[in-house]
Amino acid sequence: MMNSIQEQLLAIVGYQLFSEDKPQINTGDISDILKEAKTQTVFTTVFPLLQEKLKKSSPNEFLQYQEEFYGNVITNTNNFMEHAELHSLMTENSIPYVTMKGLASAYYYPDSSLRDMGDVDFLVYEKDFERAKQAMLSAGFVIDHGGEDDNIHIAFKRNRVSIWEQHRSVNGIPNGLVGELISEELDRTIETSVLVELDGAVCRIPDKFHHGLIILLHMISHMTSEGFGLRHLCDWAVFANSFSSDEFRNMFESKLKSYGIWKFAQTLALVSQRYLGMPEKEWAENPKITDELLDEFITDILNGGNFGKKDMNRYREIKYISNRGERTVDNKNVFVQMFGTLNQKTYSDYKWIKKSKIFLPFGWIAEGGKYIGLLVSGKRKSKNTSAMLREAAKRKDIYSQMKLFENMK
């Protein structure tokens, strides 16, 4: 269950995003609230409301946190300008593109400065991928990671600039027929994009439907692995709140049901209503989504932190939770899930075994040997395995209730 620090954090974030009654904050908890805000990547959202109280109660801490806040403001401002630079670079080279997540998400906040910014993510057509890469290199960027033919993105870096990730596809698309339907829809993201100006930065962002779909896929991608933090929930909450209930239902319900992510969208909205004070949305009502599930879901978000930074065990839990490559979470127990994931990894690493499955046990031995090698070298930590399995089972139970990518029509 949530602790008082997390409850106060949610109250502050909700107030900043939806202008509810100003929350009562325990002055003695402010430092802990700000620490929690950093792990959830909502520090810039939270600090402005706490700074006066902190200045009076602890001037030294105030100066420390104020310096961090101004550092975040500078980083966020630079990130906006980088989006504008991206637009100029792609336009000058006649490369169709669209940005994703960062500025596109900030566009829906009541004040764009409330969102902590990260990488600059953008999507280009496969046929333009190499040209876009050369444009980036010509602009002084160097490759940070990625770029192999089977990767969906390549990341670039340049001194004093955010990581820029050039995508040929969107994270989180599952395998199978549903994945094909989603990919077909996302193929229209660039052509339906819109040109916006936000805090002086001009760039292209997805239209409302494709932005919502990308956010959902991105959240599922992280939820079924290391987890996502409060910033991602905020992104969804302010976006969902930009619609009337009828508008949202008309735009999203039919397609999200066919993709098997309508219940996930409803759950996110209900969590946002219950814990962030987002105005109620009729489209989100679902008697199969219980208060108990909402409590467990918000606790899972807060316990993991942004990209699992509060609990590194969450990376180890992946193989016990989701089906490799599919982003689905079924009702199998964690041990059955583990063997299924092990088989898939073996087939992926040793493709010849997939053709001759009689050799599968040898693949298990090989994978086990690699894991032991990582433990011996110190690259993989073995810590509290029983607690990790209990947490994996708990997370699996929560996520399986979302019926991810199960066609609901």
C-alpha positions as CSV (number, residue, x, y, z in Angstrom):
1,M,0.0,0.0,0.0
2,M,1.0,3.6,-0.4
3,N,2.7,5.5,2.3
4,S,2.0,9.1,3.4
5,I,4.8,10.5,1.3
6,Q,3.4,8.9,-1.8
7,E,-0.1,10.1,-1.0
8,Q,1.1,13.7,-0.5
9,L,3.0,13.4,-3.8
10,L,-0.1,12.3,-5.7
11,A,-2.1,15.2,-4.1
12,I,0.4,17.7,-5.3
13,V,0.7,16.4,-8.8
14,G,-3.1,16.2,-9.1
15,Y,-3.4,19.8,-7.9
16,Q,-0.8,21.0,-10.4
17,L,-2.5,19.2,-13.3
18,F,-6.2,19.6,-12.5
19,S,-6.5,22.6,-10.2
20,E,-8.2,20.8,-7.4
21,D,-8.1,22.0,-3.8
22,K,-4.6,22.9,-2.7
23,P,-3.4,20.0,-0.6
24,Q,-2.2,20.1,3.0
25,I,1.4,19.1,3.1
26,N,3.4,18.1,6.2
27,T,6.4,20.4,6.3
28,G,8.6,17.7,7.8
29,D,7.9,15.5,4.8
30,I,8.9,17.9,2.1
31,S,12.4,16.6,1.5
32,D,11.1,13.0,1.3
33,I,8.4,14.1,-1.1
34,L,10.9,15.7,-3.4
35,K,13.1,12.6,-3.3
36,E,10.1,10.5,-4.3
37,A,9.2,13.1,-7.0
38,K,12.7,12.6,-8.6
39,T,12.4,8.8,-8.7
40,Q,9.0,9.3,-10.5
41,T,10.4,12.0,-12.8
42,V,7.9,14.6,-11.7
43,F,10.3,16.9,-9.8
44,T,9.6,19.9,-12.0
45,T,5.9,19.4,-11.5
46,V,6.2,19.2,-7.7
47,F,8.9,21.7,-6.6
48,P,7.1,25.0,-7.4
49,L,4.3,24.2,-4.9
50,L,6.7,23.2,-2.1
51,Q,9.5,25.8,-2.4
52,E,8.1,28.5,-0.1
53,K,7.5,26.1,2.7
54,L,10.9,24.5,2.2
55,K,12.6,27.9,2.1
56,K,11.2,28.7,5.6
57,S,11.7,25.3,7.2
58,S,15.2,24.4,5.7
59,P,17.0,27.2,3.8
60,N,20.0,25.0,3.0
61,E,17.9,22.2,1.5
62,F,15.9,24.9,-0.3
63,L,19.0,26.2,-2.0
64,Q,20.0,22.6,-3.0
65,Y,16.6,21.7,-4.5
66,Q,16.3,25.2,-6.1
67,E,19.5,24.6,-7.9
68,E,18.3,21.2,-9.1
69,F,15.0,22.8,-10.2
70,Y,16.7,25.5,-12.2
71,G,18.9,22.8,-13.8
72,N,15.8,21.0,-14.8
73,V,14.2,24.2,-16.2
74,I,17.3,24.8,-18.4
75,T,17.3,21.2,-19.5
76,N,13.6,21.3,-20.4
77,T,14.0,24.6,-22.2
78,N,16.9,23.3,-24.2
79,N,15.0,20.1,-25.0
80,F,12.2,22.2,-26.5
81,M,14.7,24.1,-28.7
82,E,16.2,20.8,-29.8
83,H,12.7,19.8,-31.0
84,A,12.7,23.0,-33.1
85,E,16.2,22.2,-34.4
86,L,15.0,18.7,-35.4
87,H,12.2,20.3,-37.3
88,S,14.6,22.6,-39.2
89,L,17.0,19.7,-39.9
90,M,14.4,17.4,-41.3
91,T,12.6,20.2,-43.2
92,E,15.9,21.4,-44.8
93,N,16.6,17.8,-45.9
94,S,13.0,17.2,-47.2
95,I,12.6,14.3,-44.8
96,P,9.0,13.7,-43.5
97,Y,9.1,13.0,-39.8
98,V,7.0,13.3,-36.6
99,T,8.2,13.7,-33.0
100,M,6.8,11.3,-30.3
101,K,6.3,11.4,-26.6
102,G,8.3,14.3,-25.1
103,L,7.1,17.6,-26.6
104,A,4.0,15.8,-28.0
105,S,3.0,14.9,-24.4
106,A,3.9,18.3,-23.0
107,Y,1.6,19.8,-25.5
108,Y,-1.4,18.6,-23.5
109,Y,-0.2,19.8,-20.0
110,P,-2.0,22.9,-18.6
111,D,1.5,24.4,-18.5
112,S,4.1,22.7,-20.6
113,S,6.9,23.6,-18.2
114,L,5.4,21.2,-15.7
115,R,6.6,18.2,-17.6
116,D,10.2,16.9,-17.1
117,M,11.7,16.2,-20.6
118,G,13.9,13.4,-21.6
119,D,15.1,12.2,-25.0
120,V,14.1,13.7,-28.4
121,D,12.2,10.9,-30.1
122,F,11.2,11.1,-33.7
123,L,9.8,8.7,-36.4
124,V,10.8,8.6,-40.1
125,Y,9.7,6.3,-42.9
126,E,11.9,3.3,-43.5
127,K,12.7,4.6,-47.0
128,D,14.1,7.8,-45.4
129,F,15.9,6.1,-42.5
130,E,19.4,6.2,-44.0
131,R,19.0,9.8,-45.3
132,A,17.8,10.9,-41.8
133,K,20.8,9.2,-40.3
134,Q,23.2,11.0,-42.6
135,A,21.5,14.3,-41.8
136,M,22.1,13.7,-38.1
137,L,25.7,12.9,-38.6
138,S,26.2,16.0,-40.8
139,A,24.7,18.1,-38.0
140,G,27.5,16.9,-35.6
141,F,25.8,14.0,-33.9
142,V,27.5,10.7,-33.3
143,I,25.9,7.3,-32.9
144,D,25.4,6.4,-29.2
145,H,23.8,3.0,-29.7
146,G,21.5,1.0,-31.9
147,G,21.3,1.1,-35.7
148,E,21.3,-2.6,-36.6
149,D,18.9,-3.6,-39.3
150,D,16.6,-5.3,-36.9
151,N,16.5,-2.5,-34.3
152,I,13.6,-0.1,-34.3
153,H,15.7,2.9,-33.5
154,I,19.2,4.4,-33.6
155,A,20.3,6.9,-30.8
156,F,22.5,9.9,-31.4
157,K,24.3,12.2,-29.0
158,R,26.1,15.5,-29.2
159,N,27.8,17.6,-26.5
160,R,25.4,19.3,-24.2
161,V,22.4,18.0,-26.1
162,S,19.8,15.4,-25.2
163,I,19.9,11.9,-26.7
164,W,18.0,12.0,-30.0
165,E,16.4,8.7,-31.0
166,Q,15.5,8.1,-34.6
167,H,12.8,5.5,-34.9
168,R,11.7,3.4,-37.9
169,S,8.9,1.9,-35.7
170,V,7.1,2.5,-32.4
171,N,8.0,0.6,-29.2
172,G,5.5,-1.9,-27.8
173,I,3.9,-3.4,-30.9
174,P,3.1,-7.0,-30.2
175,N,3.6,-10.0,-32.5
176,G,0.8,-11.6,-34.4
177,L,-2.4,-10.3,-36.1
178,V,-3.0,-7.5,-33.5
179,G,0.5,-6.3,-34.1
180,E,0.0,-6.2,-37.8
181,L,-3.2,-4.2,-37.4
182,I,-1.4,-1.7,-35.1
183,S,1.5,-1.4,-37.4
184,E,-0.8,-0.7,-40.3
185,E,-2.4,2.1,-38.3
186,L,0.9,3.5,-37.2
187,D,2.1,3.7,-40.8
188,R,-0.2,6.7,-41.1
189,T,1.4,8.6,-38.1
190,I,3.6,10.8,-40.2
191,E,1.1,11.7,-42.9
192,T,-1.5,12.7,-40.3
193,S,0.9,14.6,-38.1
194,V,0.2,18.3,-37.2
195,L,2.6,21.3,-37.0
196,V,2.5,23.0,-33.6
197,E,4.3,25.7,-31.7
198,L,4.9,25.2,-28.0
199,D,7.0,27.7,-26.0
200,G,8.7,29.0,-29.1
201,A,9.5,25.5,-30.5
202,V,7.9,24.6,-33.8
203,C,7.8,20.9,-34.7
204,R,5.5,18.1,-35.9
205,I,3.6,15.9,-33.4
206,P,1.1,13.1,-34.0
207,D,-2.6,13.8,-34.4
208,K,-4.6,12.9,-31.3
209,F,-5.4,9.3,-32.2
210,H,-1.9,8.3,-33.0
211,H,-0.5,10.2,-30.1
212,G,-2.8,8.3,-27.7
213,L,-2.0,5.0,-29.3
214,I,1.8,5.6,-29.1
215,I,1.5,6.6,-25.4
216,L,-0.5,3.4,-24.6
217,L,2.0,1.2,-26.5
218,H,5.0,2.9,-24.8
219,M,3.5,2.4,-21.4
220,I,2.7,-1.3,-22.0
221,S,6.2,-1.8,-23.3
222,H,7.7,-0.5,-20.0
223,M,5.0,-1.9,-17.7
224,T,5.6,-5.5,-19.0
225,S,9.3,-5.1,-18.4
226,E,10.8,-2.8,-15.8
227,G,7.7,-0.7,-15.1
228,F,6.8,3.0,-15.7
229,G,6.6,5.9,-13.3
230,L,4.2,8.6,-12.4
231,R,5.3,10.9,-15.3
232,H,3.8,8.4,-17.8
233,L,0.5,8.3,-15.9
234,C,0.4,12.1,-15.9
235,D,1.0,12.1,-19.7
236,W,-2.0,9.9,-20.1
237,A,-4.2,11.8,-17.6
238,V,-3.7,15.2,-19.2
239,F,-4.2,13.8,-22.7
240,A,-7.4,11.9,-21.8
241,N,-8.7,15.0,-20.1
242,S,-8.4,17.0,-23.3
243,F,-11.5,15.2,-24.7
244,S,-15.1,15.2,-23.8
245,S,-16.3,11.6,-23.0
246,D,-18.2,11.3,-26.3
247,E,-15.2,12.6,-28.3
248,F,-12.8,10.1,-26.7
249,R,-15.2,7.2,-27.1
250,N,-15.9,8.0,-30.8
251,M,-12.2,8.3,-31.6
252,F,-10.8,5.4,-29.6
253,E,-13.2,2.8,-28.4
254,S,-13.7,0.7,-31.5
255,K,-10.0,0.5,-32.5
256,L,-8.6,0.1,-29.0
257,K,-11.1,-2.8,-28.5
258,S,-9.9,-4.4,-31.7
259,Y,-6.3,-4.0,-30.5
260,G,-7.1,-5.4,-27.0
261,I,-6.0,-2.3,-25.1
262,W,-9.3,-0.6,-24.4
263,K,-9.5,-2.0,-20.8
264,F,-5.9,-0.8,-20.2
265,A,-6.9,2.7,-21.4
266,Q,-9.9,2.6,-19.0
267,T,-7.8,1.4,-16.1
268,L,-5.3,4.3,-16.6
269,A,-8.2,6.8,-16.7
270,L,-9.8,5.4,-13.5
271,V,-6.4,5.4,-11.7
272,S,-6.0,9.1,-12.8
273,Q,-9.5,9.9,-11.5
274,R,-9.0,8.2,-8.2
275,Y,-5.5,9.4,-7.4
276,L,-4.8,12.5,-9.4
277,G,-8.2,14.1,-9.4
278,M,-8.8,14.0,-13.1
279,P,-12.4,14.8,-13.9
280,E,-14.6,11.7,-14.3
281,K,-14.9,10.2,-17.8
282,E,-18.0,8.2,-18.6
283,W,-16.1,6.2,-21.2
284,A,-13.8,4.8,-18.5
285,E,-16.6,3.1,-16.5
286,N,-16.1,-0.6,-16.3
287,P,-17.6,-2.8,-13.6
288,K,-14.8,-5.4,-14.1
289,I,-12.2,-2.9,-13.0
290,T,-12.3,-3.0,-9.2
291,D,-11.1,-0.5,-6.6
292,E,-8.7,-3.2,-5.4
293,L,-7.1,-3.4,-8.9
294,L,-6.7,0.4,-9.0
295,D,-5.1,0.4,-5.6
296,E,-2.7,-2.4,-6.6
297,F,-1.9,-0.6,-9.9
298,I,-1.0,2.8,-8.4
299,T,1.1,1.0,-5.8
300,D,2.9,-0.9,-8.5
301,I,3.7,2.4,-10.3
302,L,5.0,4.1,-7.2
303,N,7.0,1.1,-6.0
304,G,8.9,0.8,-9.3
305,G,9.6,4.4,-10.1
306,N,10.3,5.7,-13.6
307,F,11.7,2.8,-15.7
308,G,12.1,0.8,-12.5
309,K,14.8,3.0,-10.9
310,K,13.5,2.3,-7.4
311,D,13.8,-1.5,-7.7
312,M,16.4,-3.0,-10.0
313,N,15.0,-6.4,-9.3
314,R,12.1,-5.5,-11.7
315,Y,14.4,-6.2,-14.6
316,R,14.9,-9.7,-13.4
317,E,11.1,-10.1,-13.0
318,I,10.4,-9.7,-16.7
319,K,10.9,-13.3,-17.6
320,Y,8.3,-14.3,-15.0
321,I,5.7,-11.8,-16.1
322,S,5.2,-11.3,-19.9
323,N,5.4,-13.4,-23.0
324,R,8.6,-12.6,-24.8
325,G,8.1,-10.3,-27.8
326,E,4.3,-10.3,-27.5
327,R,3.8,-7.9,-24.6
328,T,0.9,-10.1,-23.4
329,V,0.5,-11.2,-19.8
330,D,-1.6,-14.4,-19.3
331,N,-2.7,-16.3,-16.2
332,K,0.1,-18.9,-16.1
333,N,2.0,-19.1,-12.8
334,V,5.4,-17.5,-12.7
335,F,7.3,-20.9,-13.0
336,V,5.4,-22.0,-16.1
337,Q,6.0,-18.5,-17.5
338,M,9.7,-18.7,-16.7
339,F,10.1,-21.9,-18.8
340,G,8.1,-20.4,-21.6
341,T,10.3,-17.4,-21.7
342,L,13.4,-19.6,-21.4
343,N,12.3,-21.5,-24.4
344,Q,11.7,-18.4,-26.5
345,K,15.1,-17.0,-25.5
346,T,16.8,-20.3,-26.4
347,Y,15.1,-20.3,-29.8
348,S,16.1,-16.7,-30.4
349,D,19.8,-17.3,-29.4
350,Y,20.1,-20.7,-31.1
351,K,17.8,-20.7,-34.2
352,W,18.9,-24.2,-35.2
353,I,17.3,-25.5,-32.0
354,K,13.9,-24.2,-33.1
355,K,14.2,-26.5,-36.1
356,S,15.4,-29.4,-34.0
357,K,13.5,-29.1,-30.7
358,I,15.0,-32.4,-29.4
359,F,18.1,-30.3,-28.6
360,L,16.1,-27.8,-26.4
361,P,17.6,-29.1,-23.1
362,F,21.1,-28.3,-24.4
363,G,19.9,-24.8,-25.0
364,W,18.7,-24.6,-21.5
365,I,22.1,-25.6,-20.2
366,A,23.8,-23.0,-22.5
367,E,21.5,-20.3,-21.3
368,G,22.1,-21.3,-17.7
369,G,25.8,-21.3,-18.3
370,K,25.6,-17.7,-19.6
371,Y,23.6,-16.6,-16.5
372,I,26.1,-18.2,-14.1
373,G,28.8,-16.4,-16.0
374,L,27.1,-13.1,-15.5
375,L,26.7,-13.8,-11.8
376,V,30.4,-14.8,-11.4
377,S,31.6,-11.7,-13.3
378,G,29.4,-9.4,-11.2
379,K,27.4,-8.2,-14.2
380,R,24.2,-9.7,-12.8
381,K,23.4,-9.5,-9.1
382,S,21.6,-12.4,-7.3
383,K,19.7,-10.9,-4.5
384,N,16.6,-12.0,-2.5
385,T,15.2,-14.3,-5.2
386,S,12.2,-15.4,-3.2
387,A,11.1,-11.8,-2.7
388,M,11.6,-11.2,-6.4
389,L,9.4,-14.1,-7.3
390,R,6.7,-13.0,-5.0
391,E,6.8,-9.5,-6.5
392,A,6.8,-10.9,-10.0
393,A,3.7,-13.0,-9.2
394,K,1.9,-9.9,-7.8
395,R,2.8,-7.8,-10.9
396,K,1.7,-10.6,-13.2
397,D,-1.7,-10.9,-11.5
398,I,-2.2,-7.1,-11.9
399,Y,-1.2,-7.0,-15.5
400,S,-3.1,-10.1,-16.6
401,Q,-6.3,-8.4,-15.6
402,M,-5.7,-5.8,-18.4
403,K,-6.2,-8.5,-21.1
404,L,-3.5,-6.9,-23.1
405,F,-3.8,-7.3,-26.9
406,E,-6.8,-9.7,-26.6
407,N,-9.4,-8.7,-29.2
408,M,-12.5,-7.5,-27.4
409,K,-14.8,-7.3,-30.3
